[in-house]
Amino acid sequence: MILTGADILMPDPAGPQPCCRMTGLAVEITAGRVTRIGPPEPGRGPVVELAGGVLAAGFVDVQVNGGGGVLLNDSPTAAAVATMAEAHRAFGTTALLPTLITDDLATTRAAIAGVLEAIAAGVPGVAGIHLEGPVLGPKRPGVHRAELFRALDQEMVDLLASFKQAAPDHACLVTLAPESAPQGAIAALVRRGVKVALGHSDAPFELARRAIAEGASGFTHLFNAMSPLASREPGMVGAALEDPGAFAGLIMDGAHVHPASARVALKAMGAGRLALVSDAMSAVGTTLDRFDLYGTTVMVRGESCWTPDGVLAGSNLDMMGAVRNAVTLMGVPLETACAMAADTPARWAGIDGRHGSIATERAADLVWINDRLQVAGVWQAGVRVV
């Protein structure tokens, strides 16, 4: 199959931006992978003519708590994971990490088993798992249940690393607070193949730097639930902005982060280190205006979610919405926004060998975006699913 008729967003490692827009090219797909990118050549296979717009790499979302009416914490099963993946697929997400926020150990084990079962069943788009907690800091809990927080002892290292042991080709991302991790514990997780992100933490700058030195590679939802940048204490935010190799997730729903703060982060980190994430809850892909979390009714207001006492509780954001907001609120080109939604999170999760860019031998995971910045089509492993 050959896709043609739209501009193509491709990696541009030599340019000022992480990807560039190419015109007049076609993408050839064979057996679920991109096999050729170049001028159209008649007779090479069936041709699908796209009516303008751009063809970008399918989005990679490393923080997806729910979607399609289900929340992983409430239903830590393969069926729930499949529902979440299907809901987000409609908005251009072709690879995601189902995310469990802090819960008891039984639910944590069930979520790991459920995601592994979904992978074994071949549920499209399940690229791994994200465990956001329970090793978090009590001073920055957000909506997490602080009474369930635990230190990163050997039992927790073994539990958090068990997914990677069972699925070595998939991503395992763990969000933790450095103050809850004894010296050497983060390094122990990283040695077992786990990607460690720092979040829900009041850690000072030097403690965050120690965690990075042990192998932590990023920061979960930058600015939110972490010690801020101040004049004499750079905090977690300062550590994220200052480190040349750290990634960070950004929830661009217009409520979690002011657009000016997001622009400052982009100037400091660049699009190659700042990844758009949804932090999506169960309402994405539905008409729900409220849902239950930990026994509390959470209200959906536009693209954000709030508890009755005014605490942000994830978002009602999808990745196409995040890209659109990056363009309209942050003022970045579409090429940059798409790189932040695909290539950057794929590299952070360590799955960029398969996902995150339109390149030969990568999975043919593609999103067609029209001139109104809406999803016009989605292909997953070369099969049109939207």
C-alpha positions, -999 to 999 in steps of 0.1 A, spaced: 0 0 0 12 35 -8 -1 67 9 3 99 -10 -13 133 -14 -3 148 20 28 165 33 49 141 54 65 149 87 99 132 89 129 132 112 154 160 105 184 153 128 205 179 110 179 207 112 169 232 138 137 212 145 133 175 153 112 169 122 106 186 89 77 188 64 83 171 31 61 176 0 56 154 -30 65 122 -14 48 89 -8 50 64 20 51 27 10 39 1 35 46 -36 34 37 -61 61 30 -34 87 62 -15 83 73 15 63 95 2 35 100 32 13 97 70 14 102 88 -18 86 102 -50 55 82 -61 63 54 -84 33 39 -104 28 2 -102 44 -5 -68 11 -13 -52 -24 0 -43 -24 38 -38 -44 57 -12 -48 93 -21 -49 117 9 -67 150 4 -40 173 17 -31 179 53 -1 162 68 9 126 75 27 123 109 40 95 130 13 80 153 13 96 187 30 79 216 14 86 250 34 75 281 8 85 307 -27 71 301 -48 64 332 -80 56 314 -103 62 284 -134 48 269 -152 49 302 -127 28 321 -99 36 346 -70 11 350 -72 14 388 -108 4 388 -104 -24 362 -68 -36 361 -76 -61 333 -66 -69 297 -101 -60 286 -99 -25 302 -65 -20 286 -80 -29 252 -108 -4 258 -84 24 267 -62 17 236 -92 17 213 -105 50 228 -72 68 223 -66 53 188 -94 76 175 -73 106 185 -41 95 168 -24 76 196 -10 44 182 13 34 211 6 40 248 16 31 283 -15 22 304 -8 40 337 -17 29 372 -17 56 398 -10 48 434 -30 18 447 -26 -12 470 -2 -39 461 -29 -63 450 -42 -38 425 -6 -31 414 1 -68 408 -33 -71 390 -25 -42 367 9 -56 358 -8 -90 350 -35 -73 330 -12 -53 308 10 -84 302 -21 -103 292 -31 -75 268 3 -77 252 2 -115 249 -33 -112 233 -18 -87 207 -39 -57 217 -27 -31 192 -8 -2 206 1 -14 241 38 -5 243 43 -12 280 32 1 314 36 32 335 34 27 373 29 62 388 34 53 425 32 41 452 68 53 458 58 90 460 64 119 484 38 128 511 42 166 506 31 165 469 5 138 467 -19 155 442 -50 132 441 -29 101 450 -38 83 482 -9 92 504 -17 65 530 -7 40 503 28 55 497 57 32 503 95 35 503 115 19 475 127 -12 494 137 -45 479 101 -57 478 91 -27 457 121 -29 435 112 -65 427 75 -57 421 81 -27 399 107 -45 379 86 -77 374 69 -63 343 102 -57 325 113 -92 334 82 -107 319 81 -83 288 117 -73 281 108 -58 247 82 -34 261 86 -3 282 83 -1 319 82 34 332 80 41 370 73 75 386 88 79 420 99 105 445 136 107 452 130 113 489 113 79 491 142 61 475 172 51 496 206 58 479 212 31 453 176 19 450 169 39 418 201 25 403 189 -10 412 156 -4 392 175 10 362 199 -20 361 168 -42 357 156 -22 326 131 1 343 128 37 331 126 59 362 108 93 361 107 116 391 75 131 403 51 139 431 81 150 451 92 179 472 129 169 468 155 197 467 176 202 436 206 182 449 185 152 457 169 153 423 204 155 408 214 124 428 185 105 414 195 115 378 230 104 386 216 70 396 198 67 362 165 85 365 158 97 329 129 121 332 102 140 351 65 132 352 41 161 344 67 189 347 57 217 371 28 197 386 32 181 420 69 189 423 91 214 442 93 246 421 122 266 407 132 294 432 160 318 435 181 298 460 166 264 457 161 252 420 140 223 432 127 195 409 117 219 382 152 234 381 168 200 379 146 191 350 153 223 331 190 223 338 199 187 330 210 183 294 197 147 291 165 145 311 131 142 295 99 156 309 62 151 303 40 182 298 2 181 302 -10 208 277 -47 210 286 -46 247 295 -51 240 332 -21 221 344 5 245 331 3 281 320 13 285 283 41 309 293 56 283 317 54 257 289 72 280 265 99 286 291 104 248 295 105 244 257 132 271 254 152 254 282 148 218 271 140 218 235 114 197 217 137 167 218 134 164 256 99 178 263 71 152 256 34 159 254 14 135 275 -23 133 281 -26 121 317 -60 110 305 -87 97 327 -117 75 319 -139 102 303 -117 105 271 -136 92 241 -170 94 260 -195 121 269 -190 115 306 -190 147 327 -179 130 359 -164 98 371 -153 82 404 -117 81 417 -109 67 451 -145 71 461 -146 108 451 -166 122 423 -143 140 398 -159 166 375 -149 169 339 -145 206 327 -134 208 291 -100 191 288 -93 190 326 -107 171 356 -112 184 391 -121 171 425 -149 189 444 -122 207 465 -104 221 435 -76 196 430 -66 187 395 -73 150 389 -57 140 356 -72 153 324 -98 148 297 -71 154 271 -63 133 241 -30 135 222 -45 153 191 -58 179 216 -24 181 232 -8 188 198 -35 213 189 -29 231 222 8 231 217 3 249 184 -24 273 196 -13 280 232 25 275 230 28 289 195 50 261 181 49 248 145 28 217 139 61 198 131 74 206 165 42 197 183 40 163 165 76 155 174 68 162 210 39 138 207 57 110 190 94 110 186 103 125 220 81 102 242 91 72 221 128 79 228 120 85 265 103 51 268 130 34 248 106 22 220 119 45 193 132 16 173 96 7 164 76 38 171 77 76 170 88 85 135 81 79 99 112 61 87 120 29 69 116 -3 90 96 15 117 60 4 123 36 19 99 18 38 127 6 70 112 -19 98 118 -33 119 90 -41 155 103 -63 179 83 -59 216 81 -82 221 111 -57 201 132 -81 172 135 -75 135 130 -86 125 95 -72 90 96 -51 66 116 -31 36 105 -17 10 130 8 -15 117 -3 -4 82 -40 -11 88 -64 18 87 -82 19 121 -98 54 119 
